[in-house]
Amino acid sequence: MRMFASDRVASIMERLKWPEGEPIEAKMVTRAVENAQKQIEERNYEIRKNVLKYDEVMNGQREVIYAERRKILEGQDLREQCLGFVEEVVRDVVATWCPADVFPEEWDRDQLVTALAEYVPVASSPEGLASIEDADELQDRLVEEARRAYEQKEASVGPQLMREMERVILLNILDTKWREHLYEMDYLQEGIHLRAYAQRDPLTEYRREAFEMFEEMTRAIRRDFVRYIYRVELVTPESAPAARVQGVQENRELVEAGAMGAPAAAAASAGGSAVAVGRRTGGAPQQAVSDKVPRNAPCPCGSGRKYKKCHGAVA
């Protein structure tokens, strides 16, 4: 009633000084209550309808992501899709540092090679690219280099294993980025109603920003996939035991050094000279060993006096 009833009913009630707790049977008050109830129901309906509209945006994005995950989990061949990721990333990097609407003399080829090396192996040098003055030709050349490096990677591990690596890497990146995107979408929806103060429709703003965030997420998925697929290394079953044996041997040496005592271990490893042990034993670094006698310690000459008042004073 306070929100939706008319001020006329409130003024009448105040004038009549109607006692609290006593029922009101006036038709005017009954109609005011009915109108207020109707407006409340309409308002709640609009709120529920807006919630459904917000959910429709997320459902559309969810269907796209789940379709990609289904392709991965069903074991489909993703080679062409992954090569498409490589091409898109390379062309985006080239367009950033060597845009077509800028004179070739102003292109930063050094930074181009540095930025591109973050994603794919680059065979060309900035000097080797200096003769290319067409942006499309530059993109085509670097895309071809990236494809050759991809094929070399596939030839080194085998086609079947390469397909498995593509699926594993893409699935992990997809799940990670999707979780982060869901958190960001929740934050966006919580504060999107404030756009109404700027005379903007919150739902329209939500749809626009949700689309931009989804596009940025897909670009990040492509970039991360290309960055990892070239750098992933396989650990064969034959090399894994050797690595474990080496780790056990190193730990055993550290334990034996600790049993000898810090000064003795330092002397044995450095021929009696003072050294700083940089390895960790039991999760904590060992302290540096020094051949200096503490000033308050007994003097090594056997006089019974402190070192600082005996030979230490002379030093």
Order of alpha helices (4+ residues) and beta strands (2+ residues): alpha-alpha-alpha-alpha-alpha-alpha-alpha-alpha-alpha-beta-beta-alpha
